[in-house]
Amino acid sequence: MNRAGESQALKLVPYQIVQATVAEGGMERVILKIKDHRLAADTKVPLRTGQRLNLQVMATSPQIHLRIMEEAELRHLFRLLHSFGRSIRLAPFLEDAAPDAKGVFQHLLRLLGSDPVEIEGMVLARLWRDLGLNMETLLAQGRGMEALSGLKAQLLMRMNEQGNNTETEKAAALLEHINLFQLCRYRLAQENVVFLPLPFEFLEQGYLLAERQRRREDREEDPGGADDTGAAVWKMNLNLKLSVLGNLEIQLLFEGQVLRMRILCEDPRTARIVSAAMDRLSLQLTTVSLFSCSVDAGARDPVMTLLERLAPEGDHFLEAMV
């Protein structure tokens, strides 16, 4: 599919996956609805009115080029989520690559092997760029040097340099997982949710979901008003799996310098252990004050939670796979 213009209004970037509805079907010319935008498109595949599509952005200039993703292709990507924690072990590959590789390998190796207490917010804020999850966006903006500094670009170059061997196979496997991370990031961005994978060595699985919201009283006073910084709160979910504690879901609500926290553990026994440590956690907080905190059981497996969040409405990947 091709369509000129509109990419800026839709804020599309190469390799992003978006959902669309066929507003007016046809054999060669159709009207698509993406988000709140309607656009005319040429198609080589006959489409019917009301049909729902998963489209991958192949190019945004000089025309928008959209590729229809087959259901089997999406299933393959989502099946990879089941090995999300087990297979995305970056450190072993980085250890082999670091002696003769550029600084990004060595930097990430140190970062991902860090002790949890050494990891600061600024490190997490930079992690998605270090992994290269914004590589295509930077290339589309003509910022080639920045794009080449991330892990994804380094993996691509390493594959081109080494030909076919074991290291190339490892690089290809890691690259597939980074593509999966990008799929998660772009899909959730459609819901105004920021997705950040956390492939640290001390975690079996982990990711962060962050969403900027407005205060309830501001929404009631001005339902159609602009969302300014003063009227915003941040809702964050840390979905983790640790070898000792099992599944953890940490729900954080930041409003200015006030933090409300709810921790869900895998079972009541773990909840008692975590609850006993909460006084020490409160003493460690420096930039925010802990207004309230609760610890309960009921945390779910992070991968299953992410699968349900990612699956398009009405697409039942789990039932279909069964």
C-alpha positions as CSV (number, residue, x, y, z in Angstrom):
1,M,0.0,0.0,0.0
2,N,1.2,3.5,-0.7
3,R,0.0,6.9,0.2
4,A,1.7,10.3,0.0
5,G,1.7,12.7,3.0
6,E,0.0,12.1,6.3
7,S,3.1,10.5,8.0
8,Q,3.7,13.6,10.1
9,A,0.1,13.8,11.3
10,L,0.1,10.1,12.1
11,K,3.6,10.2,13.6
12,L,4.6,7.0,11.8
13,V,8.1,5.7,11.8
14,P,9.7,2.9,9.7
15,Y,9.0,-0.7,10.9
16,Q,6.3,0.4,13.3
17,I,3.2,-1.9,13.4
18,V,-0.2,-0.1,13.4
19,Q,-3.8,-1.3,13.3
20,A,-6.2,-0.1,10.6
21,T,-9.8,-0.5,9.7
22,V,-10.9,-0.6,6.0
23,A,-13.4,2.3,6.0
24,E,-14.2,1.8,2.3
25,G,-13.1,-1.4,0.6
26,G,-12.2,-2.0,-3.0
27,M,-10.0,-3.9,-5.5
28,E,-7.3,-1.3,-6.1
29,R,-8.3,1.8,-4.2
30,V,-9.5,1.9,-0.5
31,I,-10.0,4.2,2.4
32,L,-8.2,3.3,5.6
33,K,-8.8,4.5,9.1
34,I,-5.7,4.6,11.2
35,K,-6.2,6.1,14.7
36,D,-8.4,9.1,14.0
37,H,-7.2,9.6,10.4
38,R,-8.7,8.5,7.2
39,L,-6.5,8.2,4.1
40,A,-6.9,6.9,0.6
41,A,-4.5,4.1,-0.4
42,D,-3.6,2.1,-3.4
43,T,-3.7,-1.7,-2.8
44,K,-2.7,-4.8,-4.7
45,V,-4.8,-6.9,-2.4
46,P,-8.7,-6.6,-2.6
47,L,-10.0,-5.4,0.8
48,R,-13.5,-5.4,2.1
49,T,-15.2,-2.7,4.2
50,G,-14.9,-3.3,7.9
51,Q,-11.8,-5.5,7.6
52,R,-9.2,-5.0,10.3
53,L,-5.6,-5.1,9.4
54,N,-2.2,-5.2,11.1
55,L,0.1,-3.0,8.9
56,Q,3.9,-2.5,9.1
57,V,5.3,0.8,8.1
58,M,8.0,0.2,5.5
59,A,8.7,3.8,4.5
60,T,7.3,7.3,5.3
61,S,9.0,9.3,2.5
62,P,8.4,10.2,-0.3
63,Q,5.2,8.2,0.3
64,I,3.9,6.1,3.1
65,H,4.4,2.4,2.3
66,L,2.4,0.0,4.4
67,R,2.8,-3.8,4.3
68,I,-0.1,-6.1,5.4
69,M,1.2,-8.5,8.1
70,E,0.0,-12.0,7.8
71,E,-1.6,-13.6,10.9
72,A,1.1,-16.4,10.9
73,E,3.8,-13.7,10.9
74,L,2.3,-12.0,13.9
75,R,1.9,-15.3,15.7
76,H,5.6,-16.0,15.2
77,L,6.5,-12.7,16.8
78,F,4.1,-13.3,19.7
79,R,5.3,-16.8,20.2
80,L,8.8,-15.4,20.9
81,L,7.4,-13.7,24.0
82,H,7.2,-17.1,25.7
83,S,11.1,-17.2,25.6
84,F,11.2,-13.5,26.6
85,G,13.2,-14.0,29.7
86,R,14.9,-17.3,29.0
87,S,16.4,-16.5,25.6
88,I,17.2,-12.8,25.8
89,R,20.4,-13.2,27.7
90,L,22.5,-10.5,26.4
91,A,25.5,-10.8,28.7
92,P,27.0,-14.1,27.4
93,F,27.0,-12.7,23.8
94,L,28.4,-9.4,25.0
95,E,31.1,-11.1,26.9
96,D,32.3,-12.8,23.7
97,A,31.9,-9.7,21.6
98,A,33.4,-7.1,24.0
99,P,37.1,-7.8,23.5
100,D,37.1,-6.8,19.8
101,A,33.9,-4.8,19.6
102,K,33.0,-1.1,19.9
103,G,32.2,0.5,23.2
104,V,28.5,-0.1,23.1
105,F,29.1,-3.9,23.9
106,Q,31.3,-3.1,26.8
107,H,29.0,-0.4,28.1
108,L,26.0,-2.6,28.0
109,L,27.8,-5.6,29.5
110,R,28.7,-3.4,32.6
111,L,25.2,-2.0,32.8
112,L,23.3,-5.3,32.5
113,G,25.5,-7.0,35.0
114,S,25.1,-4.2,37.6
115,D,24.0,-4.7,41.1
116,P,20.3,-3.5,41.5
117,V,21.3,-0.8,44.0
118,E,23.6,0.8,41.5
119,I,21.0,1.3,38.8
120,E,19.7,4.9,38.7
121,G,16.8,6.5,36.9
122,M,19.0,8.1,34.3
123,V,20.4,4.7,33.4
124,L,17.0,3.3,32.7
125,A,16.0,6.4,30.7
126,R,19.0,5.8,28.4
127,L,18.6,2.0,28.1
128,W,16.2,2.0,25.2
129,R,18.6,4.1,23.1
130,D,21.6,1.9,24.1
131,L,19.6,-1.2,22.9
132,G,18.9,0.6,19.6
133,L,15.1,0.4,19.9
134,N,15.0,3.8,18.1
135,M,17.4,3.0,15.3
136,E,14.9,3.3,12.4
137,T,13.5,6.5,13.8
138,L,17.0,8.1,14.0
139,L,17.8,6.9,10.4
140,A,14.5,8.4,9.1
141,Q,15.5,11.7,10.8
142,G,19.0,11.6,9.1
143,R,20.8,11.1,12.4
144,G,23.0,8.2,11.2
145,M,25.8,8.5,13.7
146,E,23.3,8.3,16.6
147,A,21.6,5.4,15.0
148,L,24.9,3.4,14.7
149,S,25.6,3.8,18.4
150,G,22.9,1.4,19.6
151,L,23.2,-2.3,20.0
152,K,20.8,-3.1,17.1
153,A,23.0,-1.4,14.6
154,Q,26.1,-3.0,16.0
155,L,24.5,-6.4,15.7
156,L,23.6,-5.8,12.0
157,M,27.2,-4.7,11.2
158,R,28.6,-7.7,13.0
159,M,26.4,-10.0,11.0
160,N,27.6,-8.4,7.8
161,E,31.2,-8.6,8.7
162,Q,31.4,-12.2,9.9
163,G,29.3,-14.1,7.3
164,N,27.9,-17.4,8.4
165,N,29.2,-18.8,11.7
166,T,28.1,-19.4,15.3
167,E,28.5,-15.8,16.4
168,T,26.4,-14.6,13.5
169,E,23.6,-17.0,14.5
170,K,23.8,-15.6,18.1
171,A,23.7,-12.1,16.7
172,A,20.7,-13.0,14.6
173,A,18.8,-14.4,17.5
174,L,19.4,-11.3,19.6
175,L,18.4,-9.1,16.7
176,E,15.1,-11.0,16.5
177,H,14.4,-10.3,20.2
178,I,15.3,-6.6,19.7
179,N,12.8,-6.5,16.9
180,L,10.3,-8.1,19.3
181,F,11.0,-5.4,21.8
182,Q,10.3,-2.8,19.1
183,L,7.0,-4.5,18.3
184,C,6.0,-4.2,21.9
185,R,7.1,-0.6,22.1
186,Y,5.2,0.5,19.0
187,R,2.1,-1.5,19.8
188,L,1.8,-0.1,23.3
189,A,2.7,3.4,22.1
190,Q,-0.7,3.4,20.3
191,E,-2.2,3.3,23.8
192,N,0.1,6.1,25.0
193,V,2.1,3.6,27.1
194,V,5.9,3.5,27.1
195,F,7.4,0.0,27.1
196,L,11.0,-0.5,28.3
197,P,12.5,-4.1,28.5
198,L,14.8,-4.7,31.4
199,P,17.2,-7.5,30.3
200,F,19.3,-7.3,33.5
201,E,21.2,-10.3,34.7
202,F,19.6,-10.3,38.1
203,L,16.2,-10.7,36.5
204,E,14.8,-13.7,34.9
205,Q,12.2,-11.5,33.1
206,G,11.4,-7.9,33.4
207,Y,9.9,-4.8,31.8
208,L,8.5,-1.4,32.7
209,L,5.2,0.2,31.5
210,A,4.8,3.9,32.0
211,E,1.7,6.0,31.2
212,R,1.2,9.7,31.8
213,Q,-2.3,10.6,33.1
214,R,-4.2,13.6,34.3
215,R,-5.5,14.1,37.8
216,R,-9.1,13.1,38.2
217,E,-10.2,16.5,39.5
218,D,-8.6,18.2,36.4
219,R,-10.4,15.8,34.0
220,E,-13.7,16.6,35.7
221,E,-13.2,20.4,35.6
222,D,-11.9,20.5,32.0
223,P,-12.7,17.2,30.2
224,G,-11.5,18.5,26.8
225,G,-8.5,20.5,28.1
226,A,-4.9,20.1,27.2
227,D,-2.8,17.8,29.4
228,D,-0.2,20.0,30.9
229,T,2.6,19.0,33.2
230,G,1.0,20.5,36.3
231,A,-2.1,18.4,35.8
232,A,-0.3,15.1,35.1
233,V,0.6,12.0,37.1
234,W,2.7,9.1,36.1
235,K,1.5,5.5,36.4
236,M,4.2,2.9,36.2
237,N,4.1,-0.9,36.3
238,L,7.2,-3.0,36.9
239,N,6.5,-6.6,35.9
240,L,9.3,-8.8,37.1
241,K,10.4,-12.4,37.7
242,L,13.2,-13.2,40.0
243,S,14.7,-16.6,40.8
244,V,14.2,-16.2,44.6
245,L,11.0,-14.1,44.9
246,G,9.2,-15.3,41.7
247,N,6.7,-13.0,40.0
248,L,6.4,-9.4,41.2
249,E,4.1,-6.7,40.0
250,I,5.0,-3.3,41.4
251,Q,2.4,-0.6,40.7
252,L,3.7,3.0,41.1
253,L,1.7,6.2,41.0
254,F,3.7,9.4,41.0
255,E,2.0,12.7,41.6
256,G,4.6,15.4,41.9
257,Q,6.9,14.3,44.7
258,V,4.3,12.0,46.2
259,L,4.5,8.2,45.5
260,R,1.8,5.7,46.1
261,M,2.9,2.0,45.7
262,R,1.2,-1.4,45.5
263,I,3.3,-4.5,45.3
264,L,1.8,-7.8,44.2
265,C,3.8,-11.0,45.0
266,E,3.4,-14.5,43.6
267,D,2.2,-16.0,46.9
268,P,1.3,-15.0,50.5
269,R,4.7,-16.3,51.8
270,T,6.6,-13.9,49.5
271,A,4.2,-11.1,50.3
272,R,5.1,-11.4,54.0
273,I,8.9,-11.3,53.2
274,V,8.4,-8.2,51.1
275,S,6.1,-6.5,53.6
276,A,8.8,-6.9,56.3
277,A,11.3,-5.0,54.1
278,M,9.1,-2.0,53.3
279,D,10.3,0.2,56.2
280,R,13.9,-0.1,54.8
281,L,12.6,0.8,51.3
282,S,10.9,4.0,52.6
283,L,14.2,5.1,54.2
284,Q,16.0,4.7,50.8
285,L,13.7,7.1,49.0
286,T,15.3,10.6,48.5
287,T,13.5,12.5,45.7
288,V,9.9,11.4,46.5
289,S,8.0,10.7,49.7
290,L,6.0,7.4,50.1
291,F,2.4,8.4,50.8
292,S,1.0,4.9,50.9
293,C,2.1,1.3,50.3
294,S,0.4,-2.1,50.3
295,V,1.7,-5.6,49.7
296,D,-0.6,-8.4,48.6
297,A,-0.4,-11.8,46.7
298,G,-1.6,-12.2,43.2
299,A,1.2,-11.3,40.8
300,R,1.0,-13.0,37.4
301,D,3.7,-14.2,35.1
302,P,5.1,-11.1,33.3
303,V,5.0,-12.7,29.8
304,M,1.4,-13.8,30.1
305,T,0.4,-10.3,31.3
306,L,2.3,-8.7,28.3
307,L,0.7,-11.1,25.8
308,E,-2.8,-10.1,26.9
309,R,-1.8,-6.4,26.8
310,L,-0.3,-6.7,23.3
311,A,-2.9,-8.9,21.5
312,P,-5.2,-6.6,19.4
313,E,-8.7,-6.4,20.7
314,G,-10.7,-9.4,19.3
315,D,-7.5,-11.3,18.3
316,H,-7.2,-14.3,20.6
317,F,-3.6,-15.5,20.1
318,L,-3.6,-17.7,23.1
319,E,-6.8,-19.6,22.2
320,A,-5.7,-19.9,18.6
321,M,-2.3,-21.3,19.6
322,V,-4.0,-23.9,21.9
